[in-house]
Amino acid sequence: MATYNLKINGKVRQVNVDPATPLLWVLRDHLNMTGTKYGCGIAQCGACTVHLEGNAIRSCQLPVSVVGKQAVTTIEGLSEKGDHPVQKAWLEHDVAQCGYCQAGQIMQAASLLKNNPKPTDEEIEAQMSGNICRCGTYLRIKEAVKSAAKK
Amino acid sequence: MNNDKTALNRRSFLKASLLSGGGMLMTVSWLSGFKSADKSEALNLPEQWAQLNGYIHITPDNKVKLICPNPEFGQNVMTSLPMIVAEELDVDWKNITVEMGPHDNAKLGAQFTGGSNSVRMYWKPLRQAGAAARQMLREAAAQTWNVPAGEVTAKAGVLSHSSEKTAKYGDMASKAATLPVPKDLELKAPKDFTIVRKAKKNVEGQKIVTGKPLFGLDYHVDGMLIAMIQHPPAFGMKLKSFDAAETLKMPGIKDVFSLKLYEDGFEQAGFDTRSFNDLLVVVGNTTWEVMNARKKLVANWEPAGDVKDTMGGRNGKREVIVPGALESTTTQMQQMQEYAQKPAQQLRKDGDPETAFKNAAQVIERTYNAPFLAHNCMEPMNFFAHVTDEKALLVGPLQAPGWTEPTLAKLLNLPPEKIEIQMTRMGGGFGRRAYGHYLSEAALISRKVKAPVKLMYTREDDMTYGIYRPMYTATYRAALDADKNLIAFHVKGGGIPEHPVHANRFPAGAVDNYLAEGWQIASNITIGAFRAPRSNFNAAAEQSFLDEVAEAAGKDPIEFRLALLKRAKEKPVGKNNEYDADRYAGVLELVRDKSGWGKPGNEKYNRGVAAYFCHNSYAAHVVDMVTRDGQPYVERVFSAMDCGIVINPDAATNMVQGAVVDGIGNAFYGALTHKDGVVQQTNFNNYRIIRHNEAPKKIEVHFVQNDIDPTGLGEPPFPPVFGAVANALYKNKGRRFYNQPFQSEMEKVI
């Protein structure tokens, strides 16, 4: 067990956990921040995507011990009022079916647009293909990413 | 206005039979939801909610809360079902809130999500619930204003009278809740709809995009423990002994024990299916700790041998022997080939197929195969349970609480009224969550450790411990006469452990000589409903076969089908044909016209078409394939649907698009295989799911416009995708594909 002061969504959160614990489970079990989802545990589905210093990473594969002082952003902290352009675009296109993967999709898309504000279709596909949607909402996700890119 | 007098008095019940999957018959007594609250109850509800019936609550300050009866798994019922109530209640959609209802079959009906039944089953009851409440509000206003109720209008949440008296629904709600339920109801004519048929956004959209705790896995109470089950490594194995010493030394671990899910002789109902009965359970404080500690278990497994299961249900008690073999996909295939040669059960026969085949100018025979499939809901199976000697609280993702509760009552020896099941939003279902064994497991674990527990399956548990889509095969034969007319049709289908054949579906009814047969092989691989059970195989095989027959007959595949449907309509063969030939033809014609089938401008595409009827709705797709980076790729799809009145067109379009993507993915990649009973796919690194870059660029969805009462949409668009993909693939590759998944068959040749 070790104590970590994690910078999450602009606040410092202290946890006392096994250093090998993936950030995903620190968020979900220790901080009760359940917006970040478990899907596979092996970085194959993208449901657990959060931002580390603004870049999308799979929190299921990131031991808490390596987070250090890097800023973590989760879906709960992507915007204060749930009005990030990507979130708004998701609502505009009514993307979700079951909705379980969408937090991960949104975090991946927000990171994509931050690094590449005007992505081509191919770039969107390449960047989003690590995120599985079992309901098959891929077309709307792509449309929403393109809408958000215009804003 | 339609005057609706059906079954609406306080002592009568609307009975509806719900036949799906296991063929369970359910009685819906939704009308008890109309129980008028007595005055004290109406006034003492929290926040002064006046409950007009099970679905409608209104406060004096005019808040309107609509209750969704059915659990949500992405089919958008939390929006579409309240839309139906709101339409007849006549409220401003902007002013309503929606809440998932408690499990209460007496007040809220069957509450079953599955079989594409939610809208179909609730269409009438919810309209009646809305209309009854609206009439009670008008009556309340009439009594208050001392005018005849017939002179009071109710529109968009406002009651008014020609004397310029007006009131909001909230002003009259408490009084209305004490009035008797009207016997005769006026329902709106479809042309007067203002909410139904208008696109409405998902009522939980904002919560979804901000990561609110909507799902079972998100549920949390203080002091809650986490439980996981270590199941046998192979189907056909069972626990012999275990040593938990190392596990118990791990941090955060509370307990390790084994328990039986069902005691010997327990009468299982149709949806009590479970893969393994002896459960080795690890309980601890956090998910990560339990995951790690579970790896330290020393468990000894042994062959289970043949196992006797006791089944209850409508047909009475019976014993079933589950064979103990350690099955492999290669041996399963061999076994299926052997069985396919044996005599099978005759399911339907029209005319004289034997003679017709003997006299045929040409006989075409083809065999199709498809593997087991795992549901792979994005949210793995899980459930929260807090069970004490007196009562049980269960919270989580479940499609059919009404089917699970009786099982739970037996297992826990508690009366149903002491069992509370709360349904969370589900991270996918696809049929998997109709099987509530994981809820029962959670309950027994909670009772054992005397604490609130969340049972969680890892992805690996979820995939290797499933209730799968069965493995299927079917051999089709068609006889053509010298003029290339289809004179006989024969399907002989089998599977492990059930056959897929729907004997009374197209082309039954359209061919003079017809034979359908089925056979099955018992197995210990657990199977169950998977989005459009059986249809999801039939549509692939039959629609692919009809394409080949049309080609042999020298006909366009759409015109070939339309000619058969014309025959089925004008001079149907045999009895019990399940489909409406006109509506079937309607979706084919619509997709033909919208896709520009046979018209110039589509030369770059390898086009495939398929249509199918299931779950009371009709679907047709044209799939446009290209070669991209040397691989066949579905770039564009046109879909035509007939599901009657479409409640929420944009959400319906979303669901059809999703079904198309799901169908393409499973047709190309979906497969679950076994070696000596061990499931060979464990996670998304070796079970391939379709991804963004493999989805079409465009899926254009069209609905047949009619005023027919709505039927289902979750399943019907899914099956024919497989057939349309197969037919496009033939154009792309120049040869037919008979074995799913198609990607594997392609790679075999390359």
Interface residues (C-beta under 8 A of the other chain):
Chain A: M1 V17 D18 A20 T21 P22 W25 R28 D29 H30 N32 M33 T34 G35 T36 K37 Y38 G39 C40 G41 I42 Q44 C45 A47 T74 I75 E76 L78 G82 Q87 W90 L91 D94 V95 A96 Q97 C98 G99 Y100 C101 Q102 A103 I106 D121 I124 E125 A126 M128 S129 G130 N131 I132 C133 R134 C135 G136 T137 Y138 L139 R140 I141 K142
Chain B: E72 F73 G74 Q75 N76 A199 K201 N202 E204 G205 Q206 I208 V209 T210 G211 K212 P213 L214 F215 L217 D218 H220 I226 P251 T286 T287 W288 E289 N376 C377 M378 E379 P380 R425 M426 G427 G428 G429 F430 T458 R459 D650 A651 N654 M655 Q657 G658 A659 V660 V661 D662 G665 N683 F684 N685 I689 I690 R691 H692 N693 E694 A695 P696 K697 K698 I699
